[in-house]
């Protein structure tokens, strides 16, 4: 069970035998008025900045969305795809609810992209799946249909099965279908986490497909969202989820994903975890080595902890600042 996504120079493999794949969520104007206004005006400076920052923070892929009310979404999405591919090598997830925009994004893309998304409505399946087959892309299938989003995980699994089977009828192999079980806000839906974990396990064991979700939805309306999102992703990894659309810039999320890979056996010799820890320690190390010829005194544990905490707070402030833009 392996989904392969490519750019002209990089290949990302999604599956239970591979490390968890992070799909950066920030190139999305929804809820970001400044970004939406800039993209609508043809200014993609912030898009470039967000793309590079997410890749530097550890994103393996980037979600690209251009859903701006009253704007030419097909043209903007295609241009965004071209610009992001011109500055970074990672593969992209092309994200739109408008079929014409998806088609323009697919036509502009170089490589094999992931498409976000198709739902279980018959009309949607009949319009989106032919595009996926035509461009030989992979697709995220979201487990809701004409009846809405059910709180019953068995109903949502039934929709997932329908999407996988309908995709196969269009010649799309099931390894190119990722199911999104839908992360509902746990503050409003008490068993949202349990339901999602149950669907993930069934998708892996009964359908043989990979799973993905928009992880940030789980914490909507609650304080300290990065901590909740990080814990949720770690638990989803344990249930069998293989990738998520999330914010890699948040240190809590990045650390929990790395820890999840360690315990799933996807980090040989804990190399990624050790490299991350060394990088964090280097950032926290003193910058002034003292007088010439004098060996700098080692930092105390208390000072190292204080510096690490300071860095964490600074990273959170920066993430919140970017989220408001």
TIVO-356451 format. One record per residue (C-alpha): residue number from 1; x, y, z. Coordinates in steps of 0.05 Angstrom, whole numbers, plus 5000, padded with zeros to 4 digits. Layout:
BEGIN
ATOM, NUM, X, Y, Z
...
//
This chain:
BEGIN
ATOM, 1, 5000, 5000, 5000
ATOM, 2, 5042, 5057, 4974
ATOM, 3, 5020, 5123, 4943
ATOM, 4, 5073, 5156, 4900
ATOM, 5, 5071, 5232, 4889
ATOM, 6, 5124, 5267, 4846
ATOM, 7, 5152, 5334, 4825
ATOM, 8, 5204, 5339, 4769
ATOM, 9, 5260, 5326, 4819
ATOM, 10, 5229, 5293, 4881
ATOM, 11, 5188, 5232, 4897
ATOM, 12, 5146, 5225, 4961
ATOM, 13, 5123, 5156, 4982
ATOM, 14, 5062, 5152, 5027
ATOM, 15, 5048, 5087, 5063
ATOM, 16, 5051, 5048, 5128
ATOM, 17, 5123, 5027, 5115
ATOM, 18, 5147, 5099, 5107
ATOM, 19, 5155, 5159, 5154
ATOM, 20, 5094, 5203, 5163
ATOM, 21, 5085, 5253, 5107
ATOM, 22, 5073, 5326, 5125
ATOM, 23, 5033, 5367, 5075
ATOM, 24, 5042, 5440, 5092
ATOM, 25, 4975, 5476, 5099
ATOM, 26, 4992, 5550, 5097
ATOM, 27, 4984, 5567, 5023
ATOM, 28, 4910, 5576, 5034
ATOM, 29, 4874, 5643, 5034
ATOM, 30, 4816, 5617, 5075
ATOM, 31, 4814, 5659, 5139
ATOM, 32, 4876, 5698, 5117
ATOM, 33, 4849, 5764, 5090
ATOM, 34, 4917, 5794, 5073
ATOM, 35, 4940, 5733, 5034
ATOM, 36, 4873, 5730, 4997
ATOM, 37, 4878, 5803, 4977
ATOM, 38, 4949, 5795, 4954
ATOM, 39, 4936, 5733, 4912
ATOM, 40, 4874, 5765, 4881
ATOM, 41, 4918, 5825, 4861
ATOM, 42, 4971, 5780, 4831
ATOM, 43, 5021, 5789, 4888
ATOM, 44, 5051, 5722, 4906
ATOM, 45, 5107, 5745, 4952
ATOM, 46, 5073, 5717, 5014
ATOM, 47, 5060, 5651, 4977
ATOM, 48, 5134, 5645, 4962
ATOM, 49, 5153, 5661, 5034
ATOM, 50, 5103, 5610, 5062
ATOM, 51, 5125, 5557, 5014
ATOM, 52, 5199, 5563, 5032
ATOM, 53, 5185, 5569, 5107
ATOM, 54, 5144, 5505, 5108
ATOM, 55, 5195, 5465, 5069
ATOM, 56, 5250, 5490, 5115
ATOM, 57, 5207, 5469, 5175
ATOM, 58, 5201, 5398, 5149
ATOM, 59, 5142, 5395, 5100
ATOM, 60, 5149, 5339, 5050
ATOM, 61, 5092, 5367, 5006
ATOM, 62, 5053, 5432, 5002
ATOM, 63, 4978, 5441, 4997
ATOM, 64, 4961, 5497, 4947
ATOM, 65, 4893, 5530, 4951
ATOM, 66, 4867, 5593, 4917
ATOM, 67, 4795, 5595, 4943
ATOM, 68, 4783, 5671, 4941
ATOM, 69, 4711, 5696, 4935
ATOM, 70, 4696, 5734, 4871
ATOM, 71, 4765, 5720, 4843
ATOM, 72, 4786, 5680, 4782
ATOM, 73, 4804, 5618, 4822
ATOM, 74, 4824, 5574, 4762
ATOM, 75, 4874, 5625, 4737
ATOM, 76, 4901, 5641, 4806
ATOM, 77, 4908, 5568, 4825
ATOM, 78, 4946, 5552, 4761
ATOM, 79, 4993, 5611, 4772
ATOM, 80, 5004, 5592, 4845
ATOM, 81, 5022, 5521, 4824
ATOM, 82, 5072, 5547, 4773
ATOM, 83, 5104, 5596, 4822
ATOM, 84, 5111, 5546, 4879
ATOM, 85, 5140, 5494, 4833
ATOM, 86, 5191, 5546, 4808
ATOM, 87, 5219, 5558, 4878
ATOM, 88, 5216, 5490, 4912
ATOM, 89, 5225, 5417, 4893
ATOM, 90, 5172, 5385, 4938
ATOM, 91, 5109, 5356, 4905
ATOM, 92, 5043, 5392, 4913
ATOM, 93, 4972, 5377, 4934
ATOM, 94, 4925, 5416, 4889
ATOM, 95, 4866, 5439, 4931
ATOM, 96, 4799, 5466, 4906
ATOM, 97, 4725, 5452, 4909
ATOM, 98, 4716, 5480, 4839
ATOM, 99, 4727, 5429, 4783
ATOM, 100, 4751, 5480, 4732
ATOM, 101, 4803, 5504, 4781
ATOM, 102, 4827, 5433, 4793
ATOM, 103, 4833, 5422, 4718
ATOM, 104, 4874, 5486, 4710
ATOM, 105, 4919, 5467, 4768
ATOM, 106, 4929, 5397, 4741
ATOM, 107, 4946, 5425, 4672
ATOM, 108, 4998, 5472, 4702
ATOM, 109, 5030, 5419, 4747
ATOM, 110, 5095, 5383, 4729
ATOM, 111, 5097, 5313, 4757
ATOM, 112, 5044, 5271, 4792
ATOM, 113, 5005, 5312, 4842
ATOM, 114, 4956, 5296, 4897
ATOM, 115, 4887, 5327, 4888
ATOM, 116, 4846, 5352, 4947
ATOM, 117, 4792, 5329, 4939
ATOM, 118, 4731, 5288, 4919
ATOM, 119, 4671, 5273, 4963
ATOM, 120, 4621, 5216, 4960
ATOM, 121, 4566, 5253, 4923
ATOM, 122, 4552, 5218, 4857
ATOM, 123, 4555, 5283, 4817
ATOM, 124, 4622, 5301, 4848
ATOM, 125, 4650, 5232, 4835
ATOM, 126, 4628, 5234, 4762
ATOM, 127, 4662, 5301, 4749
ATOM, 128, 4726, 5297, 4790
ATOM, 129, 4747, 5225, 4780
ATOM, 130, 4753, 5230, 4704
ATOM, 131, 4802, 5287, 4715
ATOM, 132, 4843, 5245, 4763
ATOM, 133, 4845, 5189, 4712
ATOM, 134, 4863, 5236, 4655
ATOM, 135, 4922, 5267, 4691
ATOM, 136, 4943, 5203, 4727
ATOM, 137, 4941, 5239, 4793
ATOM, 138, 4925, 5214, 4863
ATOM, 139, 4864, 5239, 4901
ATOM, 140, 4839, 5250, 4971
ATOM, 141, 4769, 5222, 4981
ATOM, 142, 4730, 5257, 5036
ATOM, 143, 4680, 5213, 5073
ATOM, 144, 4618, 5254, 5067
ATOM, 145, 4563, 5254, 5015
ATOM, 146, 4494, 5284, 4999
ATOM, 147, 4471, 5269, 5070
ATOM, 148, 4526, 5311, 5101
ATOM, 149, 4578, 5289, 5152
ATOM, 150, 4555, 5232, 5196
ATOM, 151, 4579, 5225, 5268
ATOM, 152, 4573, 5149, 5258
ATOM, 153, 4642, 5123, 5238
ATOM, 154, 4611, 5063, 5203
ATOM, 155, 4572, 5109, 5157
ATOM, 156, 4634, 5149, 5141
ATOM, 157, 4672, 5085, 5127
ATOM, 158, 4617, 5063, 5079
ATOM, 159, 4625, 5128, 5040
ATOM, 160, 4701, 5117, 5039
ATOM, 161, 4690, 5048, 5009
ATOM, 162, 4643, 5076, 4957
ATOM, 163, 4696, 5128, 4936
ATOM, 164, 4750, 5075, 4930
ATOM, 165, 4707, 5029, 4889
ATOM, 166, 4681, 5084, 4843
ATOM, 167, 4753, 5108, 4831
ATOM, 168, 4772, 5037, 4810
ATOM, 169, 4715, 5038, 4760
ATOM, 170, 4750, 5097, 4727
ATOM, 171, 4816, 5060, 4724
ATOM, 172, 4845, 5094, 4785
ATOM, 173, 4883, 5044, 4828
ATOM, 174, 4866, 5044, 4902
ATOM, 175, 4938, 5061, 4920
ATOM, 176, 4923, 5129, 4887
ATOM, 177, 4863, 5141, 4932
ATOM, 178, 4875, 5169, 5002
ATOM, 179, 4815, 5172, 5048
ATOM, 180, 4802, 5232, 5093
ATOM, 181, 4758, 5207, 5150
ATOM, 182, 4744, 5279, 5170
ATOM, 183, 4772, 5308, 5234
ATOM, 184, 4713, 5340, 5269
ATOM, 185, 4723, 5393, 5323
ATOM, 186, 4731, 5353, 5387
ATOM, 187, 4706, 5412, 5428
ATOM, 188, 4638, 5402, 5396
ATOM, 189, 4640, 5328, 5380
ATOM, 190, 4665, 5291, 5441
ATOM, 191, 4686, 5226, 5406
ATOM, 192, 4714, 5259, 5343
ATOM, 193, 4783, 5230, 5356
ATOM, 194, 4759, 5160, 5371
ATOM, 195, 4715, 5159, 5309
ATOM, 196, 4772, 5181, 5264
ATOM, 197, 4820, 5130, 5292
ATOM, 198, 4769, 5075, 5281
ATOM, 199, 4758, 5095, 5208
ATOM, 200, 4833, 5099, 5196
ATOM, 201, 4844, 5028, 5221
ATOM, 202, 4787, 5002, 5178
ATOM, 203, 4813, 5038, 5116
ATOM, 204, 4880, 5005, 5126
ATOM, 205, 4856, 4936, 5144
ATOM, 206, 4794, 4928, 5100
ATOM, 207, 4805, 4975, 5041
ATOM, 208, 4881, 4974, 5037
ATOM, 209, 4886, 5049, 5026
ATOM, 210, 4925, 5106, 5057
ATOM, 211, 4892, 5160, 5098
ATOM, 212, 4900, 5235, 5106
ATOM, 213, 4864, 5291, 5142
ATOM, 214, 4863, 5366, 5155
ATOM, 215, 4891, 5358, 5225
ATOM, 216, 4878, 5429, 5248
ATOM, 217, 4803, 5419, 5247
ATOM, 218, 4806, 5374, 5309
ATOM, 219, 4824, 5432, 5356
ATOM, 220, 4779, 5486, 5327
ATOM, 221, 4754, 5534, 5381
ATOM, 222, 4801, 5508, 5435
ATOM, 223, 4862, 5540, 5468
ATOM, 224, 4934, 5516, 5456
ATOM, 225, 4916, 5486, 5390
ATOM, 226, 4987, 5465, 5369
ATOM, 227, 4992, 5419, 5430
ATOM, 228, 4925, 5387, 5415
ATOM, 229, 4941, 5380, 5341
ATOM, 230, 5008, 5349, 5356
ATOM, 231, 4979, 5298, 5404
ATOM, 232, 4923, 5282, 5356
ATOM, 233, 4971, 5269, 5298
ATOM, 234, 5014, 5224, 5341
ATOM, 235, 4953, 5183, 5360
ATOM, 236, 4929, 5182, 5287
ATOM, 237, 4998, 5155, 5267
ATOM, 238, 4991, 5099, 5317
ATOM, 239, 4922, 5083, 5287
ATOM, 240, 4954, 5078, 5218
ATOM, 241, 4946, 5147, 5187
ATOM, 242, 5002, 5160, 5137
ATOM, 243, 4999, 5235, 5122
ATOM, 244, 4964, 5299, 5143
ATOM, 245, 4953, 5370, 5120
ATOM, 246, 4981, 5410, 5178
ATOM, 247, 5027, 5466, 5198
ATOM, 248, 5100, 5443, 5204
ATOM, 249, 5122, 5511, 5230
ATOM, 250, 5090, 5495, 5297
ATOM, 251, 5145, 5462, 5338
ATOM, 252, 5096, 5420, 5379
ATOM, 253, 5068, 5389, 5316
ATOM, 254, 5136, 5375, 5285
ATOM, 255, 5162, 5342, 5349
ATOM, 256, 5101, 5297, 5357
ATOM, 257, 5107, 5273, 5285
ATOM, 258, 5181, 5257, 5294
ATOM, 259, 5165, 5221, 5359
ATOM, 260, 5109, 5182, 5324
ATOM, 261, 5158, 5159, 5271
ATOM, 262, 5206, 5135, 5324
ATOM, 263, 5154, 5091, 5358
ATOM, 264, 5126, 5064, 5293
ATOM, 265, 5196, 5041, 5273
ATOM, 266, 5200, 5090, 5215
ATOM, 267, 5262, 5127, 5240
ATOM, 268, 5321, 5079, 5234
ATOM, 269, 5369, 5087, 5292
ATOM, 270, 5326, 5147, 5313
ATOM, 271, 5368, 5188, 5264
ATOM, 272, 5315, 5240, 5248
ATOM, 273, 5299, 5250, 5322
ATOM, 274, 5373, 5256, 5340
ATOM, 275, 5386, 5306, 5284
ATOM, 276, 5326, 5347, 5306
ATOM, 277, 5350, 5347, 5379
ATOM, 278, 5421, 5367, 5358
ATOM, 279, 5394, 5424, 5316
ATOM, 280, 5352, 5449, 5374
ATOM, 281, 5411, 5444, 5421
ATOM, 282, 5455, 5483, 5372
ATOM, 283, 5403, 5538, 5368
ATOM, 284, 5401, 5542, 5443
ATOM, 285, 5478, 5543, 5451
ATOM, 286, 5511, 5609, 5474
ATOM, 287, 5534, 5653, 5417
ATOM, 288, 5592, 5685, 5456
ATOM, 289, 5648, 5637, 5470
ATOM, 290, 5681, 5685, 5520
ATOM, 291, 5750, 5716, 5521
ATOM, 292, 5801, 5695, 5469
ATOM, 293, 5840, 5633, 5488
ATOM, 294, 5791, 5616, 5545
ATOM, 295, 5748, 5555, 5538
ATOM, 296, 5674, 5574, 5543
ATOM, 297, 5641, 5547, 5605
ATOM, 298, 5589, 5495, 5591
ATOM, 299, 5517, 5518, 5595
ATOM, 300, 5480, 5495, 5656
ATOM, 301, 5419, 5451, 5647
ATOM, 302, 5376, 5508, 5675
ATOM, 303, 5402, 5558, 5624
ATOM, 304, 5394, 5508, 5567
ATOM, 305, 5322, 5495, 5588
ATOM, 306, 5308, 5570, 5593
ATOM, 307, 5337, 5582, 5523
ATOM, 308, 5297, 5524, 5494
ATOM, 309, 5233, 5551, 5526
ATOM, 310, 5248, 5620, 5499
ATOM, 311, 5257, 5593, 5429
ATOM, 312, 5192, 5554, 5434
ATOM, 313, 5155, 5616, 5456
ATOM, 314, 5185, 5656, 5399
ATOM, 315, 5166, 5603, 5349
ATOM, 316, 5094, 5602, 5374
ATOM, 317, 5089, 5678, 5371
ATOM, 318, 5115, 5677, 5299
ATOM, 319, 5066, 5622, 5279
ATOM, 320, 5008, 5661, 5310
ATOM, 321, 5030, 5725, 5275
ATOM, 322, 5032, 5690, 5208
ATOM, 323, 4964, 5658, 5220
ATOM, 324, 4934, 5726, 5230
ATOM, 325, 4961, 5752, 5164
//
